[in-house]
């Protein structure tokens, strides 16, 4: 099954303390654990809020992080990402 790029275009995104949330042009909403992206975990809330949208994903210029919609859909974590220790 082929997915149209325009349909999967991110139109909104934000980070809370635990997740990256992304809204797509086709109405879907995705969430991924923030720990999947160590650069986002280490970034300030201000740096996390400065997002540039691209046709296939998002870019955070202050921390030089790029995340594609496809990687979120595949459950692909950033290299070196480790889950937080159990409390």
N, C-alpha and C positions, 0 to 999 in steps of 0.2 A: 504494500500500500504506500503510495506516494503522498506526502503531506505538502501542501502548498506553502511556500515560504511566507507569503503575505499573511496567511492564516495563523502562523506561529510567531508572528512579529510581536516582541514585547512592547507594551504600551505604558505599563506602570510597574514599578518595583519599589520595595522598601525592605529594610531589615529591622526586626525587633531583636530582643536579646537572645532568641533561640533559633530563629528561622529567617531565611531569605524568601520573600513572597513576590511572585511575579504574575501579572495579569497579561494575557495574550489578546491579540486583535480578534480572535475567533470566540472570545468569551471565556476561555478556560482560565483557571487560576492554578498556579503551581506553588508549592512550598518545598524547600529543601533545608535540612538542618544547617545552621550557620557553621558548625564545626567542619563541614565539608570544605570550607573555604577559609583556611588559616589567615589569609591577608585581611579578609573581612572581619574575622574575630578580633584581630589585633588593632584594627582601625578605630578611630574615634567615631562617635555617632555622626558628627558633621561630615567626615570623609565618606562614610557609608551612604549618606544622603545625596551626595553629588554623583549622579548616575547619568551617563550618556547612553542613549538607546541606539542600537544598530539593527539592521534588518534581521540578523540571526541571534542577537544576544545583547548583553549589556557590558559597559566599560566604566570602571571607576578610575578616573584619571589621577586622583591624589595618591592612590596605592598601586597603580598600574596593574589592575586586575581585570580580566576579561572572562565572562562566563556566558556560554552559549545556551540557548533554550534546549538544543538537542542533548547537551551534556546533563542538564537537569532531568530531562525525560528518561535518559539512560541510567540515571543514578550514579553518574560518574563524579567522583570526588577529586579534589585537587591533589596532586602528588604530595605525600607526606601528611595528609589529613588524618588525624586520629580522634576517635570519639573521646568525649570528656570522661574522666574517671567517675566511676559509680559513687554516688554519695553515701 
